[in-house]
Structure formats: C-alpha cells, structure tokens
Amino acid sequence: MAGQLTPPIDRKTVETEFRLDELLMFPEPVVAKIQHGLSSHFLRHIGLASSRDDPL
C-alpha cells in the first residue's frame, strides 16, 4: 500500500533468517565516524549478513 512504511528490521528478525556465525557486527571504533545514527546503530547492534552460497 502506498504511503505505508515497512516495520524496521531488528536483531531478532535477522536471527530468524541467518545463523549467528553469518552475521557481521562492527565494533564502535569502526562505526564511530559514520554520521548517520541509524546506520551506525544497525551496523553495531543488528549486523549485516555475510555472503553465503545462493541455494537456487
């Protein structure tokens, strides 16, 4: 539907799709210079999925 935002992604949601060993989180010194607070928080506390083989 137009105008509606999707719910934010949190750590719990990410953990339903990826194993803990697939998630990359960055220490504070690495993200300290990122001025966008939400991006910094995401990289520090939620994490990015590392690459894995595409099952398709």
PyMOL Python script that loads the backbone (N, CA, C, O; Angstrom):
from pymol import cmd

cmd.read_pdbstr("""\
ATOM      1  N   MET A   1       0.835  -1.180   0.000  1.00  0.00           N
ATOM      2  CA  MET A   1       0.000   0.000   0.000  1.00  0.00           C
ATOM      3  C   MET A   1       0.879   1.242   0.000  1.00  0.00           C
ATOM      4  O   MET A   1       1.870   1.315   0.726  1.00  0.00           O
ATOM      5  N   ALA A   2       0.517   2.184  -0.794  1.00  0.00           N
ATOM      6  CA  ALA A   2       1.285   3.418  -0.888  1.00  0.00           C
ATOM      7  C   ALA A   2       1.247   4.194   0.424  1.00  0.00           C
ATOM      8  O   ALA A   2       0.214   4.268   1.090  1.00  0.00           O
ATOM      9  N   GLY A   3       2.373   4.761   0.775  1.00  0.00           N
ATOM     10  CA  GLY A   3       2.433   5.597   1.959  1.00  0.00           C
ATOM     11  C   GLY A   3       2.692   4.868   3.265  1.00  0.00           C
ATOM     12  O   GLY A   3       2.863   5.514   4.299  1.00  0.00           O
ATOM     13  N   GLN A   4       2.727   3.556   3.249  1.00  0.00           N
ATOM     14  CA  GLN A   4       2.981   2.817   4.487  1.00  0.00           C
ATOM     15  C   GLN A   4       4.430   2.347   4.507  1.00  0.00           C
ATOM     16  O   GLN A   4       4.955   1.860   3.506  1.00  0.00           O
ATOM     17  N   LEU A   5       5.051   2.497   5.640  1.00  0.00           N
ATOM     18  CA  LEU A   5       6.430   2.046   5.805  1.00  0.00           C
ATOM     19  C   LEU A   5       6.451   0.610   6.286  1.00  0.00           C
ATOM     20  O   LEU A   5       5.567   0.175   7.024  1.00  0.00           O
ATOM     21  N   THR A   6       7.466  -0.119   5.863  1.00  0.00           N
ATOM     22  CA  THR A   6       7.632  -1.469   6.382  1.00  0.00           C
ATOM     23  C   THR A   6       8.172  -1.373   7.802  1.00  0.00           C
ATOM     24  O   THR A   6       8.841  -0.397   8.141  1.00  0.00           O
ATOM     25  N   PRO A   7       7.893  -2.367   8.635  1.00  0.00           N
ATOM     26  CA  PRO A   7       8.431  -2.314  10.001  1.00  0.00           C
ATOM     27  C   PRO A   7       9.957  -2.386   9.979  1.00  0.00           C
ATOM     28  O   PRO A   7      10.535  -3.027   9.101  1.00  0.00           O
ATOM     29  N   PRO A   8      10.606  -1.738  10.933  1.00  0.00           N
ATOM     30  CA  PRO A   8      12.076  -1.780  10.959  1.00  0.00           C
ATOM     31  C   PRO A   8      12.589  -3.192  11.232  1.00  0.00           C
ATOM     32  O   PRO A   8      11.934  -3.995  11.896  1.00  0.00           O
ATOM     33  N   ILE A   9      13.751  -3.463  10.712  1.00  0.00           N
ATOM     34  CA  ILE A   9      14.380  -4.764  10.938  1.00  0.00           C
ATOM     35  C   ILE A   9      15.147  -4.693  12.248  1.00  0.00           C
ATOM     36  O   ILE A   9      15.911  -3.756  12.483  1.00  0.00           O
ATOM     37  N   ASP A  10      14.940  -5.686  13.095  1.00  0.00           N
ATOM     38  CA  ASP A  10      15.666  -5.730  14.359  1.00  0.00           C
ATOM     39  C   ASP A  10      16.507  -6.999  14.413  1.00  0.00           C
ATOM     40  O   ASP A  10      16.426  -7.848  13.526  1.00  0.00           O
ATOM     41  N   ARG A  11      17.297  -7.117  15.442  1.00  0.00           N
ATOM     42  CA  ARG A  11      18.218  -8.259  15.582  1.00  0.00           C
ATOM     43  C   ARG A  11      17.463  -9.584  15.607  1.00  0.00           C
ATOM     44  O   ARG A  11      17.906 -10.564  15.009  1.00  0.00           O
ATOM     45  N   LYS A  12      16.327  -9.616  16.296  1.00  0.00           N
ATOM     46  CA  LYS A  12      15.536 -10.848  16.404  1.00  0.00           C
ATOM     47  C   LYS A  12      15.068 -11.314  15.021  1.00  0.00           C
ATOM     48  O   LYS A  12      15.110 -12.506  14.716  1.00  0.00           O
ATOM     49  N   THR A  13      14.628 -10.375  14.195  1.00  0.00           N
ATOM     50  CA  THR A  13      14.190 -10.719  12.844  1.00  0.00           C
ATOM     51  C   THR A  13      15.344 -11.249  12.013  1.00  0.00           C
ATOM     52  O   THR A  13      15.195 -12.247  11.308  1.00  0.00           O
ATOM     53  N   VAL A  14      16.489 -10.593  12.088  1.00  0.00           N
ATOM     54  CA  VAL A  14      17.659 -11.021  11.325  1.00  0.00           C
ATOM     55  C   VAL A  14      18.081 -12.429  11.738  1.00  0.00           C
ATOM     56  O   VAL A  14      18.469 -13.238  10.894  1.00  0.00           O
ATOM     57  N   GLU A  15      18.005 -12.719  13.026  1.00  0.00           N
ATOM     58  CA  GLU A  15      18.405 -14.040  13.520  1.00  0.00           C
ATOM     59  C   GLU A  15      17.456 -15.150  13.064  1.00  0.00           C
ATOM     60  O   GLU A  15      17.827 -16.322  13.122  1.00  0.00           O
ATOM     61  N   THR A  16      16.250 -14.820  12.615  1.00  0.00           N
ATOM     62  CA  THR A  16      15.354 -15.857  12.085  1.00  0.00           C
ATOM     63  C   THR A  16      15.768 -16.283  10.685  1.00  0.00           C
ATOM     64  O   THR A  16      15.397 -17.365  10.230  1.00  0.00           O
ATOM     65  N   GLU A  17      16.534 -15.443   9.999  1.00  0.00           N
ATOM     66  CA  GLU A  17      16.953 -15.734   8.625  1.00  0.00           C
ATOM     67  C   GLU A  17      18.404 -16.177   8.504  1.00  0.00           C
ATOM     68  O   GLU A  17      18.770 -16.868   7.554  1.00  0.00           O
ATOM     69  N   PHE A  18      19.225 -15.781   9.463  1.00  0.00           N
ATOM     70  CA  PHE A  18      20.661 -16.057   9.387  1.00  0.00           C
ATOM     71  C   PHE A  18      21.168 -16.627  10.702  1.00  0.00           C
ATOM     72  O   PHE A  18      20.687 -16.270  11.777  1.00  0.00           O
ATOM     73  N   ARG A  19      22.149 -17.522  10.598  1.00  0.00           N
ATOM     74  CA  ARG A  19      22.804 -18.050  11.797  1.00  0.00           C
ATOM     75  C   ARG A  19      23.684 -16.953  12.391  1.00  0.00           C
ATOM     76  O   ARG A  19      24.106 -16.032  11.692  1.00  0.00           O
ATOM     77  N   LEU A  20      23.951 -17.064  13.684  1.00  0.00           N
ATOM     78  CA  LEU A  20      24.792 -16.067  14.357  1.00  0.00           C
ATOM     79  C   LEU A  20      26.165 -15.944  13.714  1.00  0.00           C
ATOM     80  O   LEU A  20      26.720 -14.848  13.638  1.00  0.00           O
ATOM     81  N   ASP A  21      26.718 -17.071  13.248  1.00  0.00           N
ATOM     82  CA  ASP A  21      28.049 -17.010  12.637  1.00  0.00           C
ATOM     83  C   ASP A  21      28.035 -16.385  11.243  1.00  0.00           C
ATOM     84  O   ASP A  21      29.097 -16.151  10.666  1.00  0.00           O
ATOM     85  N   GLU A  22      26.849 -16.109  10.692  1.00  0.00           N
ATOM     86  CA  GLU A  22      26.739 -15.441   9.397  1.00  0.00           C
ATOM     87  C   GLU A  22      26.581 -13.922   9.534  1.00  0.00           C
ATOM     88  O   GLU A  22      26.655 -13.197   8.541  1.00  0.00           O
ATOM     89  N   LEU A  23      26.368 -13.448  10.748  1.00  0.00           N
ATOM     90  CA  LEU A  23      26.135 -12.025  10.958  1.00  0.00           C
ATOM     91  C   LEU A  23      27.417 -11.291  11.315  1.00  0.00           C
ATOM     92  O   LEU A  23      28.176 -11.713  12.186  1.00  0.00           O
ATOM     93  N   LEU A  24      27.635 -10.198  10.632  1.00  0.00           N
ATOM     94  CA  LEU A  24      28.802  -9.370  10.888  1.00  0.00           C
ATOM     95  C   LEU A  24      28.350  -8.110  11.615  1.00  0.00           C
ATOM     96  O   LEU A  24      27.526  -7.351  11.104  1.00  0.00           O
ATOM     97  N   MET A  25      28.889  -7.895  12.798  1.00  0.00           N
ATOM     98  CA  MET A  25      28.633  -6.663  13.529  1.00  0.00           C
ATOM     99  C   MET A  25      29.966  -5.950  13.691  1.00  0.00           C
ATOM    100  O   MET A  25      31.014  -6.587  13.798  1.00  0.00           O
ATOM    101  N   PHE A  26      29.917  -4.644  13.708  1.00  0.00           N
ATOM    102  CA  PHE A  26      31.133  -3.851  13.702  1.00  0.00           C
ATOM    103  C   PHE A  26      31.346  -3.178  15.051  1.00  0.00           C
ATOM    104  O   PHE A  26      30.400  -2.649  15.635  1.00  0.00           O
ATOM    105  N   PRO A  27      32.590  -3.192  15.559  1.00  0.00           N
ATOM    106  CA  PRO A  27      32.879  -2.556  16.839  1.00  0.00           C
ATOM    107  C   PRO A  27      32.756  -1.030  16.748  1.00  0.00           C
ATOM    108  O   PRO A  27      32.836  -0.447  15.667  1.00  0.00           O
ATOM    109  N   GLU A  28      32.564  -0.419  17.879  1.00  0.00           N
ATOM    110  CA  GLU A  28      32.370   1.033  17.967  1.00  0.00           C
ATOM    111  C   GLU A  28      33.444   1.838  17.221  1.00  0.00           C
ATOM    112  O   GLU A  28      33.094   2.773  16.501  1.00  0.00           O
ATOM    113  N   PRO A  29      34.727   1.516  17.362  1.00  0.00           N
ATOM    114  CA  PRO A  29      35.736   2.317  16.648  1.00  0.00           C
ATOM    115  C   PRO A  29      35.554   2.293  15.123  1.00  0.00           C
ATOM    116  O   PRO A  29      35.904   3.260  14.447  1.00  0.00           O
ATOM    117  N   VAL A  30      35.021   1.222  14.591  1.00  0.00           N
ATOM    118  CA  VAL A  30      34.824   1.117  13.146  1.00  0.00           C
ATOM    119  C   VAL A  30      33.675   2.016  12.684  1.00  0.00           C
ATOM    120  O   VAL A  30      33.769   2.640  11.627  1.00  0.00           O
ATOM    121  N   VAL A  31      32.614   2.087  13.449  1.00  0.00           N
ATOM    122  CA  VAL A  31      31.443   2.871  13.037  1.00  0.00           C
ATOM    123  C   VAL A  31      31.439   4.291  13.613  1.00  0.00           C
ATOM    124  O   VAL A  31      30.513   5.056  13.345  1.00  0.00           O
ATOM    125  N   ALA A  32      32.436   4.647  14.381  1.00  0.00           N
ATOM    126  CA  ALA A  32      32.459   5.941  15.078  1.00  0.00           C
ATOM    127  C   ALA A  32      32.358   7.138  14.138  1.00  0.00           C
ATOM    128  O   ALA A  32      31.785   8.161  14.514  1.00  0.00           O
ATOM    129  N   LYS A  33      32.891   7.036  12.945  1.00  0.00           N
ATOM    130  CA  LYS A  33      32.874   8.176  12.029  1.00  0.00           C
ATOM    131  C   LYS A  33      31.623   8.217  11.145  1.00  0.00           C
ATOM    132  O   LYS A  33      31.460   9.154  10.363  1.00  0.00           O
ATOM    133  N   ILE A  34      30.759   7.244  11.250  1.00  0.00           N
ATOM    134  CA  ILE A  34      29.514   7.257  10.474  1.00  0.00           C
ATOM    135  C   ILE A  34      28.572   8.253  11.134  1.00  0.00           C
ATOM    136  O   ILE A  34      28.183   8.080  12.289  1.00  0.00           O
ATOM    137  N   GLN A  35      28.215   9.280  10.406  1.00  0.00           N
ATOM    138  CA  GLN A  35      27.412  10.356  10.985  1.00  0.00           C
ATOM    139  C   GLN A  35      25.919  10.040  11.014  1.00  0.00           C
ATOM    140  O   GLN A  35      25.175  10.664  11.772  1.00  0.00           O
ATOM    141  N   HIS A  36      25.475   9.097  10.216  1.00  0.00           N
ATOM    142  CA  HIS A  36      24.056   8.739  10.201  1.00  0.00           C
ATOM    143  C   HIS A  36      23.801   7.762  11.344  1.00  0.00           C
ATOM    144  O   HIS A  36      24.204   6.601  11.279  1.00  0.00           O
ATOM    145  N   GLY A  37      23.132   8.236  12.384  1.00  0.00           N
ATOM    146  CA  GLY A  37      22.945   7.459  13.602  1.00  0.00           C
ATOM    147  C   GLY A  37      22.265   6.118  13.412  1.00  0.00           C
ATOM    148  O   GLY A  37      22.665   5.129  14.027  1.00  0.00           O
ATOM    149  N   LEU A  38      21.233   6.065  12.561  1.00  0.00           N
ATOM    150  CA  LEU A  38      20.534   4.790  12.346  1.00  0.00           C
ATOM    151  C   LEU A  38      21.429   3.767  11.658  1.00  0.00           C
ATOM    152  O   LEU A  38      21.368   2.577  11.969  1.00  0.00           O
ATOM    153  N   SER A  39      22.253   4.223  10.731  1.00  0.00           N
ATOM    154  CA  SER A  39      23.183   3.311  10.055  1.00  0.00           C
ATOM    155  C   SER A  39      24.220   2.777  11.037  1.00  0.00           C
ATOM    156  O   SER A  39      24.519   1.583  11.055  1.00  0.00           O
ATOM    157  N   SER A  40      24.757   3.669  11.842  1.00  0.00           N
ATOM    158  CA  SER A  40      25.741   3.277  12.841  1.00  0.00           C
ATOM    159  C   SER A  40      25.146   2.247  13.806  1.00  0.00           C
ATOM    160  O   SER A  40      25.782   1.237  14.111  1.00  0.00           O
ATOM    161  N   HIS A  41      23.937   2.504  14.278  1.00  0.00           N
ATOM    162  CA  HIS A  41      23.257   1.579  15.187  1.00  0.00           C
ATOM    163  C   HIS A  41      23.057   0.220  14.514  1.00  0.00           C
ATOM    164  O   HIS A  41      23.310  -0.817  15.128  1.00  0.00           O
ATOM    165  N   PHE A  42      22.607   0.219  13.270  1.00  0.00           N
ATOM    166  CA  PHE A  42      22.352  -1.026  12.557  1.00  0.00           C
ATOM    167  C   PHE A  42      23.629  -1.856  12.441  1.00  0.00           C
ATOM    168  O   PHE A  42      23.625  -3.054  12.723  1.00  0.00           O
ATOM    169  N   LEU A  43      24.710  -1.218  12.030  1.00  0.00           N
ATOM    170  CA  LEU A  43      25.970  -1.943  11.863  1.00  0.00           C
ATOM    171  C   LEU A  43      26.535  -2.438  13.187  1.00  0.00           C
ATOM    172  O   LEU A  43      27.185  -3.483  13.231  1.00  0.00           O
ATOM    173  N   ARG A  44      26.297  -1.709  14.248  1.00  0.00           N
ATOM    174  CA  ARG A  44      26.847  -2.050  15.560  1.00  0.00           C
ATOM    175  C   ARG A  44      26.018  -3.096  16.290  1.00  0.00           C
ATOM    176  O   ARG A  44      26.577  -3.989  16.925  1.00  0.00           O
ATOM    177  N   HIS A  45      24.683  -3.000  16.212  1.00  0.00           N
ATOM    178  CA  HIS A  45      23.823  -3.824  17.056  1.00  0.00           C
ATOM    179  C   HIS A  45      22.978  -4.866  16.323  1.00  0.00           C
ATOM    180  O   HIS A  45      22.545  -5.843  16.934  1.00  0.00           O
ATOM    181  N   ILE A  46      22.739  -4.676  15.036  1.00  0.00           N
ATOM    182  CA  ILE A  46      21.907  -5.628  14.294  1.00  0.00           C
ATOM    183  C   ILE A  46      22.776  -6.476  13.383  1.00  0.00           C
ATOM    184  O   ILE A  46      22.685  -7.703  13.401  1.00  0.00           O
ATOM    185  N   GLY A  47      23.604  -5.841  12.599  1.00  0.00           N
ATOM    186  CA  GLY A  47      24.575  -6.559  11.790  1.00  0.00           C
ATOM    187  C   GLY A  47      24.152  -6.778  10.355  1.00  0.00           C
ATOM    188  O   GLY A  47      22.984  -6.621   9.997  1.00  0.00           O
ATOM    189  N   LEU A  48      25.113  -7.139   9.555  1.00  0.00           N
ATOM    190  CA  LEU A  48      24.912  -7.471   8.155  1.00  0.00           C
ATOM    191  C   LEU A  48      25.162  -8.955   7.975  1.00  0.00           C
ATOM    192  O   LEU A  48      26.001  -9.544   8.657  1.00  0.00           O
ATOM    193  N   ALA A  49      24.438  -9.542   7.063  1.00  0.00           N
ATOM    194  CA  ALA A  49      24.663 -10.953   6.765  1.00  0.00           C
ATOM    195  C   ALA A  49      25.887 -11.092   5.877  1.00  0.00           C
ATOM    196  O   ALA A  49      26.025 -10.391   4.874  1.00  0.00           O
ATOM    197  N   SER A  50      26.763 -11.992   6.250  1.00  0.00           N
ATOM    198  CA  SER A  50      27.902 -12.276   5.388  1.00  0.00           C
ATOM    199  C   SER A  50      27.408 -13.047   4.184  1.00  0.00           C
ATOM    200  O   SER A  50      26.300 -13.583   4.198  1.00  0.00           O
ATOM    201  N   SER A  51      28.211 -13.107   3.156  1.00  0.00           N
ATOM    202  CA  SER A  51      27.781 -13.809   1.944  1.00  0.00           C
ATOM    203  C   SER A  51      27.712 -15.314   2.206  1.00  0.00           C
ATOM    204  O   SER A  51      28.474 -15.876   2.994  1.00  0.00           O
ATOM    205  N   ARG A  52      26.795 -15.914   1.532  1.00  0.00           N
ATOM    206  CA  ARG A  52      26.694 -17.373   1.578  1.00  0.00           C
ATOM    207  C   ARG A  52      26.244 -17.841   0.210  1.00  0.00           C
ATOM    208  O   ARG A  52      25.739 -17.046  -0.582  1.00  0.00           O
ATOM    209  N   ASP A  53      26.418 -19.117  -0.075  1.00  0.00           N
ATOM    210  CA  ASP A  53      26.042 -19.642  -1.364  1.00  0.00           C
ATOM    211  C   ASP A  53      24.543 -19.510  -1.575  1.00  0.00           C
ATOM    212  O   ASP A  53      23.751 -19.789  -0.675  1.00  0.00           O
ATOM    213  N   ASP A  54      24.168 -19.091  -2.752  1.00  0.00           N
ATOM    214  CA  ASP A  54      22.761 -18.977  -3.124  1.00  0.00           C
ATOM    215  C   ASP A  54      22.226 -20.395  -3.371  1.00  0.00           C
ATOM    216  O   ASP A  54      22.761 -21.111  -4.217  1.00  0.00           O
ATOM    217  N   PRO A  55      21.185 -20.806  -2.648  1.00  0.00           N
ATOM    218  CA  PRO A  55      20.694 -22.191  -2.802  1.00  0.00           C
ATOM    219  C   PRO A  55      19.980 -22.445  -4.116  1.00  0.00           C
ATOM    220  O   PRO A  55      19.648 -23.590  -4.421  1.00  0.00           O
ATOM    221  N   LEU A  56      19.733 -21.400  -4.905  1.00  0.00           N
ATOM    222  CA  LEU A  56      18.994 -21.605  -6.152  1.00  0.00           C
ATOM    223  C   LEU A  56      19.880 -21.975  -7.286  1.00  0.00           C
ATOM    224  O   LEU A  56      19.402 -22.180  -8.401  1.00  0.00           O
TER     225      LEU A  56
END
""", "prot")
cmd.dss("prot")
cmd.show_as("cartoon", "prot")
cmd.util.cbc("prot")
cmd.orient("prot")
